[in-house]
Amino acid sequence: MSHDGNASVSRAENDETRSGSDEAAVAVAVAHLRVVRGDNDVLRDLTFDIAPGGVTGVLGPSGSGKTTLLRCILGIQIVTAGAVTVLGHPAGSRPLRSRVGYASQAASVYDDLSVVENLRYFAAALGAPASDVERVVTEVDLGSCAHRLAGRLSGGQRSRVSLAAAMLGTPQLLVLDEPTVGLDPVLREDLWALFHRLADRGTTLLVSSHVMDEAERCDSLLLLREGQVLAHESPAALKQGTGETSMDAAFLHLVRAA
Amino acid sequence: MTPRAFLATARRVLAQLMHDPRTVALMIVVPSVLMVLLRYVFDSTTVFNHLAPALLGFFPFLMMFLITSITMLRERTSGTLERLLTTPMAKIDLLAGYAIAFSVFAIVQVVVATLVSLWLGLSIAGNIGWLLVVAGLNAILGVALGLLASAFAHTEFQALQFMPVVVLPQLLLCGLFHPRDQMATVLRWLSDVMPLSYAVDALQRVTNSASLDGGYWRDTVVVLCCAIVGLCLAAATLRRRTR
């Protein structure tokens, strides 16, 4: 994990305002997590830790349990067994609600409000400073449509409103469920640059995707298949370990070996 | 409860309404138009004086029930509710924000309908302010029951079907169509447990007598308590964790 000078300073300041026990050695700790929905085993005994900082990609085919896993980390999923600890607290507990940002897969915004009205409201709900609205609008590059109704925006713009809302209040952990789905390549490039900028400032990001070529852009990967962790390592280590050159091939290699 | 989140919710709900001018216009104009109809269908000021005050209380209840159950259902299906429940905002900030925003709106609606009714010949013996208090409480009651009903609806069609279930029996049994003390015992009991009966009773007291008696206050407190109980039950249906 590397920081530039500014990021280290701001983290040091944060540390002073927080109690010592809050600064956990792992950002997310998942132990023996099981989720059963109906007669479907969605997550089967998952155990892994995610280190603070960096972008961790949660990858796997549709139906592999990515969204359910992210919902467990947010503490909004009823779990059958196991424990999820986030920044040293049980997932979903009160101290985490202003420290974990979340953008769901379908943009959760009010279509009958403008971009700025949406963000002002979420800022109030999060207890984030009102000045944050302008910052996140700039960061997701929505300045040109800040006063348009969210319902009139394109799909990509709408999902960026949701992403901007997740960034309000500068959370320590950002959980983003398929934030780049359906976006054009230029916009995807921009968003990945943004994710790495946030990571450089010390934010831990969890980004899910079912597109394997996005794996290359992550610092660390969590490959899911049928509710189980197939691999948890860096993209380079994954390719080296499997002897494949593309992420798609590496994933297939792992599936066949499992 | 945090004032900022609560006020922000009220402001947000009002802003959503303001972006929908057609709904606003309909909500403000329709009760007044119905009052005009009522006045000339019976063509009698006596009948109008009997029915109008109760309807001035019924409109905000009905409108707020409908608009709240649909809005809240949308909030559930669009994911915004789930998103809000991951923030530090208290559930009661959300619900109270809804209740206040819609009652402010209901007061506007009732003021317009009352002015039109007065122009049509309605005579109110008591203070109009006390009539508005009951109308405002009725709006909160409508919001509370609408929030509660939305928890049991999965689609907007289902939400609309709760209107005849929750609202119409109360209208039939509130004493507007038939005096409550002349109803069959079972119906009388049912009428006794329905909050709208107390609201209509309070409204008739304001209309018929210049001085407020204890009955008005008892009725008002009953409506207020039902609204608070409804909001609390609605809060209990908001779950942070779901399947």
Interface residues (C-beta under 8 A of the other chain):
Chain A: R37 L74 G75 I76 Q77 I78 G92 R94 R97 S98 V100 Y102 S104 A106 A107 S108 V109 Y110 D111 D112 L113 E117 R120 Y121 F122 A124 A125 L126 G127 L149 A165
Chain B: T2 R4 A5 L7 A8 T9 R11 R12 A15 Q16 H19 D20 S78 G79 T80 E82 R83 L84 L85 T86 T87 P88 M89 R240 R241 T242 R243
